[in-house]
Amino acid sequence: MIEGSHPSLFVTLDGMAGAGKTTTVRMLGPCLRNMGYRVHTTAEPTPGALGELARRNTDLYRGESLACLVAADRYHHLETEIEPHLREGDIVVCDRYIASSYVLQQWDGVPLAFVDALNNRARRPDLAVLLVADPAVAASRVAARGAHDRFQYGISAGRTEAGMYRTAASYLAQLGTPVVSTIDTTSREPLQVVEQIAQRIAERCGELGQGPSDQGATA
């Protein structure tokens, strides 16, 4: 944080396919701006060359090779986008981060120790949010919008993913990352989820001795 300016907080949203991560991030930005915060929203994999390579080639790249692509995209994302916005005093909200790697890369057969080693030098979030939903509901949402990759097919995949994200939340907490208790979005309206997260972000800013600014917001 730049002394005497506005809050600098790195918030990540991870969770199973169909839990509403992208919708939540899209609504969270305006909600926080209305509370007086400067906010920058972003996502991983990024739309850059590394991110597109990882996103569009999950059938070609698997295991350790995919894990390395995802990590490379993450470090470039940190260097070129996340860290600069944090230095400016923005709240940065990222759709998918390390928790997704813990789940998807382990699901792909990569040992946790390898995933941890790849991400060892990546900035840890100031607050991590994890979303889950009933596997049947999540599967229907994915079917309605279309699966993005090979990890997102069917109820059985949803059950596996939900359990792994709950485990990831516990693991992040053990590492000292402040974690919002895993939020079940099955029967909750998106606005309710957003308001809960926004309140926790405000509390986290307060814990760090920061508050909203009346200065302009970012995209």
Secondary structure as UniProt FT lines:
FT   TURN            3..4
FT   STRAND          9..15
FT   TURN            17..18
FT   HELIX           21..34
FT   TURN            35..36
FT   STRAND          39..43
FT   HELIX           49..56
FT   TURN            57..60
FT   HELIX           63..77
FT   HELIX           78..82
FT   HELIX           83..87
FT   TURN            88..89
FT   STRAND          91..95
FT   HELIX           98..107
FT   TURN            108..109
FT   HELIX           112..118
FT   TURN            119..121
FT   STRAND          127..132
FT   HELIX           135..145
FT   TURN            150..151
FT   HELIX           154..174
FT   TURN            175..176
FT   STRAND          179..184
FT   HELIX           190..207
FT   TURN            208..209
//
